[in-house]
Amino acid sequence: MNLKNHPLMNLVEPRMLFALRMAVMEESEIFTVRGLAERAYLYLSNGLPEKAEQDYLQILKMTPEKPQEQTALYNLCCIYSLRGDKKLAIEYLEKTVTSGYEEFEWMSEDPDLDNIRDEPRYKELVEARVQEKIRKAKEEKEKADREKKDQEGKEKGEGAGGEGKKPDGTNEEPGK
């Protein structure tokens, strides 16, 4: 049942919409990874992080080493950070990064992680990687600029009057 497009949905308060969506979720849907992730998101967006935590932990049991794990790990990190549990937040941040989650720019801006930003391990895991990405992007841009400049130089050298030039750049006399 798709309630989003129903004409009366714009009249429903968000909390009522939450209750309505939770009521119509089929039992079989709730016990899938997608259903649990959706329900966890609904819980989070409606101020129920403890219930979201339970669903994310269940997802981790169901999907070890799968892409859904990354989101669950990251959201658990956020929940623990918001709760003020720095130790668990850092533990789940480490698990998030180890799982392959690479949204370091977002991590460096996400207000959910404000409580752990001053932690040395946070700085090692996130800030160092953001700086590394910036460095690599700068190197790639410089390399592309050099290649473009080299290509432009070659095109100028091969243009009008470019025929008959020796590899050392001197002119070769025709017929010799």
Secondary structure as GFF3:
##gff-version 3
##sequence-region A 1 176
A	DSSP	three_ten_helix	9	11	.	.	.	ID=ss1
A	DSSP	alpha_helix	14	24	.	.	.	ID=ss2
A	DSSP	alpha_helix	27	30	.	.	.	ID=ss3
A	DSSP	alpha_helix	33	45	.	.	.	ID=ss4
A	DSSP	alpha_helix	49	62	.	.	.	ID=ss5
A	DSSP	alpha_helix	67	83	.	.	.	ID=ss6
A	DSSP	alpha_helix	86	98	.	.	.	ID=ss7
A	DSSP	alpha_helix	104	109	.	.	.	ID=ss8
A	DSSP	three_ten_helix	111	116	.	.	.	ID=ss9
A	DSSP	alpha_helix	120	122	.	.	.	ID=ss10
A	DSSP	pi_helix	123	127	.	.	.	ID=ss11
A	DSSP	alpha_helix	128	158	.	.	.	ID=ss12
###
